Amino acid sequence: ADGSYARVDLANNVVLLNLFSDGLLYAGEELVPLLTKAIEWATGMEAAALTHSYTFEDGTADDMVGDADGVLMEGATIVKGSLVLADGQYASLPAADINIASYPEVSVEAWYTPEGGTNTSWHTVFSFGRTLASNLGADYFHYQPAREDNVSATAISTGNETEPWTAENTVTSAEVDDAAMHHVVCILTDTAIHMYQDGAYIGYTLYTGVNAIANVGTEVAYFGKGVYASDPTWKGSIQEVNIYNVALSAEEVESQFAKGPVSDRAKVAYINNDDRTLAADASLYTEDAIIKICLLYTSDAADEEDS
C-alpha cells in the first residue's frame, strides 16, 4: 500500500529490497518464514523437500535452492531460460554436494525438449553415479528419454562393475524424441524405482540385488550426459530440473505438470502483513494489508518491475 515491496529472486539466492511496512523494516528473523512461504508458493512444494533447483532463468546453471552450482561444458549455452545442448555438450554438477545417496527418498523432476529425431542411441537427460576407468558406468541413477532400443527409461544399477547394465532395475515407456516439451519425474524409494511422464504414472520396479539409494555413486552428476563415457550426449534443451528428498505423490506430480516450468508461471504474488499468507490475486486482501512480492524468474519480469 505504501509502495514498498520485497523482491524474492530465486535466481540470485534471494535479494530483498525496500521491505517496509508502516515505516518499519522487517527484522531478520521475521524474514525466514516470509521467504519460506515465497519459495513454497513459487515452486508449489514445501521448501524443506526441495533440496536443489536448476531453472536457468538467470543465464547460469546455478542451484537456486542449495549450493550445488552446475558448470556448462563443451560450449553448452543458456538461451531464454533453457539449457541448450548440442552434440557433445552437457552440464556438470558437484555430485558429492548433492549426495543423493544420503536421501531417504529421491525425486528428480525435469522439463526438457528434445531436438527431435536426433537422439538415436543411448541418450541421457540426467545422471548420478560413477564412471569407471573402463568407461563403463557404475552405481548410477539416470533417465534416458531416447535410446537405441526405442524406449524411454529410468534405471538404477549399483554394486556391479563388470556388466552394470545387467543389474539395472528399470521402468520404461514410449520413446520421447519429438521436439516437444515434456515433463518427467523419476523416484527412488526404499524399495522401488518409479516414473511419471507428462503427469501420468508409468509404473514401478522393485529393487533386486544390492540396488538402493544409499549405493548410488556421488562422483559425477550430469545434465545431458550419462555415466557411460562412450554414450553420446543428449541433444535438446532443458527448461528446469528439481531434486527433492522425498517421493513426490501422484497429486504433487500432477500439480507440477499442470503448472509447467517456472519460466511459464506467474511472476507476482501478494503477502498479507498480518498472517504472512500468499496469494496470486491481490483482491483477496484489502489494499492496506498487502506487500507486493515480485518473483523475478526472467529478465523481462525484472524490467517490468523496475519500470
Salt bridges, closest charged atoms under 4 A:
ASP63 OD2 - HIS52 ND1 2.54
GLU109 OE2 - HIS183 NE2 2.83
ASP139 OD2 - ARG130 NE 2.98
ASP149 OD2 - ARG147 NH2 2.81
GLU161 OE2 - ARG130 NH2 2.48
ASP178 OD1 - HIS182 NE2 2.79
ASP198 OD2 - HIS182 ND1 2.84
GLU305 OE1 - LYS292 NZ 3.42
ASP306 OD1 - ARG7 NH2 2.65
